[in-house]
Amino acid sequence: MKLTRVVVHITLLLAAFGLGWHLGTSQTSKVHAQNMKSATIPKAWGAVKATGLNGTYYVLEAPDGTIRVVAMEGGGVVATASRN
């Protein structure tokens, strides 16, 4: 009698997990790509030396040794910091 109850509970548990998995995978959500925004960085700011955070931050070094950190958010330059 006890073994039958255990087997029934395990069967119901596995069926519930299977049903939950099936319902979770059958309703797939649509994914839409975002438009890529771009910004123009002056050539005088120098060449790109490094990038960070999925391409949202760039480290630029000018020919005169100036180093700039440029943050690209929303298609424009948000903040720059320079060090000579």
PyMOL commands that place a pseudoatom at each C-alpha (Angstrom):
pseudoatom trace, name=CA, resn=MET, resi=1, chain=A, elem=C, hetatm=0, pos=[0.000, 0.000, 0.000]
pseudoatom trace, name=CA, resn=LYS, resi=2, chain=A, elem=C, hetatm=0, pos=[2.790, 2.438, 0.923]
pseudoatom trace, name=CA, resn=LEU, resi=3, chain=A, elem=C, hetatm=0, pos=[4.851, 1.489, -2.105]
pseudoatom trace, name=CA, resn=THR, resi=4, chain=A, elem=C, hetatm=0, pos=[1.846, 2.103, -4.363]
pseudoatom trace, name=CA, resn=ARG, resi=5, chain=A, elem=C, hetatm=0, pos=[1.390, 5.612, -2.928]
pseudoatom trace, name=CA, resn=VAL, resi=6, chain=A, elem=C, hetatm=0, pos=[5.065, 6.409, -3.422]
pseudoatom trace, name=CA, resn=VAL, resi=7, chain=A, elem=C, hetatm=0, pos=[4.978, 5.204, -7.022]
pseudoatom trace, name=CA, resn=VAL, resi=8, chain=A, elem=C, hetatm=0, pos=[1.776, 7.207, -7.711]
pseudoatom trace, name=CA, resn=HIS, resi=9, chain=A, elem=C, hetatm=0, pos=[3.281, 10.377, -6.191]
pseudoatom trace, name=CA, resn=ILE, resi=10, chain=A, elem=C, hetatm=0, pos=[6.499, 10.001, -8.178]
pseudoatom trace, name=CA, resn=THR, resi=11, chain=A, elem=C, hetatm=0, pos=[4.490, 9.440, -11.358]
pseudoatom trace, name=CA, resn=LEU, resi=12, chain=A, elem=C, hetatm=0, pos=[2.352, 12.521, -10.722]
pseudoatom trace, name=CA, resn=LEU, resi=13, chain=A, elem=C, hetatm=0, pos=[5.441, 14.583, -9.933]
pseudoatom trace, name=CA, resn=LEU, resi=14, chain=A, elem=C, hetatm=0, pos=[7.175, 13.531, -13.145]
pseudoatom trace, name=CA, resn=ALA, resi=15, chain=A, elem=C, hetatm=0, pos=[4.013, 14.210, -15.142]
pseudoatom trace, name=CA, resn=ALA, resi=16, chain=A, elem=C, hetatm=0, pos=[3.743, 17.696, -13.596]
pseudoatom trace, name=CA, resn=PHE, resi=17, chain=A, elem=C, hetatm=0, pos=[7.385, 18.455, -14.465]
pseudoatom trace, name=CA, resn=GLY, resi=18, chain=A, elem=C, hetatm=0, pos=[6.892, 17.183, -18.000]
pseudoatom trace, name=CA, resn=LEU, resi=19, chain=A, elem=C, hetatm=0, pos=[3.741, 19.210, -18.495]
pseudoatom trace, name=CA, resn=GLY, resi=20, chain=A, elem=C, hetatm=0, pos=[5.390, 22.349, -17.138]
pseudoatom trace, name=CA, resn=TRP, resi=21, chain=A, elem=C, hetatm=0, pos=[8.370, 21.881, -19.428]
pseudoatom trace, name=CA, resn=HIS, resi=22, chain=A, elem=C, hetatm=0, pos=[6.114, 21.275, -22.427]
pseudoatom trace, name=CA, resn=LEU, resi=23, chain=A, elem=C, hetatm=0, pos=[4.012, 24.379, -21.734]
pseudoatom trace, name=CA, resn=GLY, resi=24, chain=A, elem=C, hetatm=0, pos=[7.123, 26.466, -21.188]
pseudoatom trace, name=CA, resn=THR, resi=25, chain=A, elem=C, hetatm=0, pos=[8.706, 25.474, -24.495]
pseudoatom trace, name=CA, resn=SER, resi=26, chain=A, elem=C, hetatm=0, pos=[5.628, 25.528, -26.693]
pseudoatom trace, name=CA, resn=GLN, resi=27, chain=A, elem=C, hetatm=0, pos=[4.999, 29.237, -26.168]
pseudoatom trace, name=CA, resn=THR, resi=28, chain=A, elem=C, hetatm=0, pos=[8.108, 30.776, -27.649]
pseudoatom trace, name=CA, resn=SER, resi=29, chain=A, elem=C, hetatm=0, pos=[8.415, 34.511, -27.622]
pseudoatom trace, name=CA, resn=LYS, resi=30, chain=A, elem=C, hetatm=0, pos=[9.470, 36.414, -30.704]
pseudoatom trace, name=CA, resn=VAL, resi=31, chain=A, elem=C, hetatm=0, pos=[12.795, 38.187, -30.605]
pseudoatom trace, name=CA, resn=HIS, resi=32, chain=A, elem=C, hetatm=0, pos=[13.305, 41.373, -32.570]
pseudoatom trace, name=CA, resn=ALA, resi=33, chain=A, elem=C, hetatm=0, pos=[16.692, 42.798, -33.416]
pseudoatom trace, name=CA, resn=GLN, resi=34, chain=A, elem=C, hetatm=0, pos=[17.456, 46.337, -32.340]
pseudoatom trace, name=CA, resn=ASN, resi=35, chain=A, elem=C, hetatm=0, pos=[18.641, 48.916, -34.797]
pseudoatom trace, name=CA, resn=MET, resi=36, chain=A, elem=C, hetatm=0, pos=[22.320, 49.638, -34.473]
pseudoatom trace, name=CA, resn=LYS, resi=37, chain=A, elem=C, hetatm=0, pos=[23.047, 53.241, -33.656]
pseudoatom trace, name=CA, resn=SER, resi=38, chain=A, elem=C, hetatm=0, pos=[26.304, 54.808, -34.647]
pseudoatom trace, name=CA, resn=ALA, resi=39, chain=A, elem=C, hetatm=0, pos=[28.196, 57.954, -33.820]
pseudoatom trace, name=CA, resn=THR, resi=40, chain=A, elem=C, hetatm=0, pos=[31.068, 59.701, -35.508]
pseudoatom trace, name=CA, resn=ILE, resi=41, chain=A, elem=C, hetatm=0, pos=[34.247, 60.122, -33.507]
pseudoatom trace, name=CA, resn=PRO, resi=42, chain=A, elem=C, hetatm=0, pos=[36.702, 62.767, -34.766]
pseudoatom trace, name=CA, resn=LYS, resi=43, chain=A, elem=C, hetatm=0, pos=[39.820, 61.307, -36.364]
pseudoatom trace, name=CA, resn=ALA, resi=44, chain=A, elem=C, hetatm=0, pos=[41.925, 63.758, -34.335]
pseudoatom trace, name=CA, resn=TRP, resi=45, chain=A, elem=C, hetatm=0, pos=[40.976, 61.860, -31.181]
pseudoatom trace, name=CA, resn=GLY, resi=46, chain=A, elem=C, hetatm=0, pos=[43.236, 59.043, -32.354]
pseudoatom trace, name=CA, resn=ALA, resi=47, chain=A, elem=C, hetatm=0, pos=[43.138, 55.323, -32.923]
pseudoatom trace, name=CA, resn=VAL, resi=48, chain=A, elem=C, hetatm=0, pos=[41.168, 52.789, -30.910]
pseudoatom trace, name=CA, resn=LYS, resi=49, chain=A, elem=C, hetatm=0, pos=[43.437, 51.020, -28.421]
pseudoatom trace, name=CA, resn=ALA, resi=50, chain=A, elem=C, hetatm=0, pos=[40.848, 49.043, -26.428]
pseudoatom trace, name=CA, resn=THR, resi=51, chain=A, elem=C, hetatm=0, pos=[37.113, 48.415, -26.086]
pseudoatom trace, name=CA, resn=GLY, resi=52, chain=A, elem=C, hetatm=0, pos=[35.041, 47.423, -23.112]
pseudoatom trace, name=CA, resn=LEU, resi=53, chain=A, elem=C, hetatm=0, pos=[31.527, 46.429, -22.027]
pseudoatom trace, name=CA, resn=ASN, resi=54, chain=A, elem=C, hetatm=0, pos=[30.339, 44.951, -25.338]
pseudoatom trace, name=CA, resn=GLY, resi=55, chain=A, elem=C, hetatm=0, pos=[31.688, 47.820, -27.408]
pseudoatom trace, name=CA, resn=THR, resi=56, chain=A, elem=C, hetatm=0, pos=[30.098, 50.664, -25.459]
pseudoatom trace, name=CA, resn=TYR, resi=57, chain=A, elem=C, hetatm=0, pos=[33.385, 52.131, -24.202]
pseudoatom trace, name=CA, resn=TYR, resi=58, chain=A, elem=C, hetatm=0, pos=[36.427, 52.911, -26.318]
pseudoatom trace, name=CA, resn=VAL, resi=59, chain=A, elem=C, hetatm=0, pos=[39.932, 53.955, -25.339]
pseudoatom trace, name=CA, resn=LEU, resi=60, chain=A, elem=C, hetatm=0, pos=[41.485, 56.230, -27.973]
pseudoatom trace, name=CA, resn=GLU, resi=61, chain=A, elem=C, hetatm=0, pos=[45.081, 57.451, -28.176]
pseudoatom trace, name=CA, resn=ALA, resi=62, chain=A, elem=C, hetatm=0, pos=[45.914, 60.531, -30.250]
pseudoatom trace, name=CA, resn=PRO, resi=63, chain=A, elem=C, hetatm=0, pos=[49.288, 61.033, -31.955]
pseudoatom trace, name=CA, resn=ASP, resi=64, chain=A, elem=C, hetatm=0, pos=[50.260, 63.615, -29.304]
pseudoatom trace, name=CA, resn=GLY, resi=65, chain=A, elem=C, hetatm=0, pos=[49.812, 61.026, -26.516]
pseudoatom trace, name=CA, resn=THR, resi=66, chain=A, elem=C, hetatm=0, pos=[46.371, 62.159, -25.331]
pseudoatom trace, name=CA, resn=ILE, resi=67, chain=A, elem=C, hetatm=0, pos=[44.263, 59.244, -24.103]
pseudoatom trace, name=CA, resn=ARG, resi=68, chain=A, elem=C, hetatm=0, pos=[40.473, 59.526, -24.220]
pseudoatom trace, name=CA, resn=VAL, resi=69, chain=A, elem=C, hetatm=0, pos=[37.799, 57.207, -22.830]
pseudoatom trace, name=CA, resn=VAL, resi=70, chain=A, elem=C, hetatm=0, pos=[34.606, 57.551, -24.862]
pseudoatom trace, name=CA, resn=ALA, resi=71, chain=A, elem=C, hetatm=0, pos=[31.251, 56.122, -23.789]
pseudoatom trace, name=CA, resn=MET, resi=72, chain=A, elem=C, hetatm=0, pos=[28.835, 55.324, -26.611]
pseudoatom trace, name=CA, resn=GLU, resi=73, chain=A, elem=C, hetatm=0, pos=[25.237, 55.176, -25.432]
pseudoatom trace, name=CA, resn=GLY, resi=74, chain=A, elem=C, hetatm=0, pos=[22.122, 55.884, -27.450]
pseudoatom trace, name=CA, resn=GLY, resi=75, chain=A, elem=C, hetatm=0, pos=[24.018, 56.581, -30.626]
pseudoatom trace, name=CA, resn=GLY, resi=76, chain=A, elem=C, hetatm=0, pos=[26.069, 59.493, -29.324]
pseudoatom trace, name=CA, resn=VAL, resi=77, chain=A, elem=C, hetatm=0, pos=[29.144, 60.289, -27.296]
pseudoatom trace, name=CA, resn=VAL, resi=78, chain=A, elem=C, hetatm=0, pos=[28.083, 60.591, -23.667]
pseudoatom trace, name=CA, resn=ALA, resi=79, chain=A, elem=C, hetatm=0, pos=[31.273, 61.398, -21.803]
pseudoatom trace, name=CA, resn=THR, resi=80, chain=A, elem=C, hetatm=0, pos=[34.914, 61.833, -22.587]
pseudoatom trace, name=CA, resn=ALA, resi=81, chain=A, elem=C, hetatm=0, pos=[37.880, 62.067, -20.285]
pseudoatom trace, name=CA, resn=SER, resi=82, chain=A, elem=C, hetatm=0, pos=[41.335, 62.946, -21.506]
pseudoatom trace, name=CA, resn=ARG, resi=83, chain=A, elem=C, hetatm=0, pos=[44.776, 62.614, -19.974]
pseudoatom trace, name=CA, resn=ASN, resi=84, chain=A, elem=C, hetatm=0, pos=[47.949, 64.042, -21.403]
for i in range(1, 84): cmd.bond("trace and resi %d" % i, "trace and resi %d" % (i + 1))
show_as sticks, trace
zoom trace
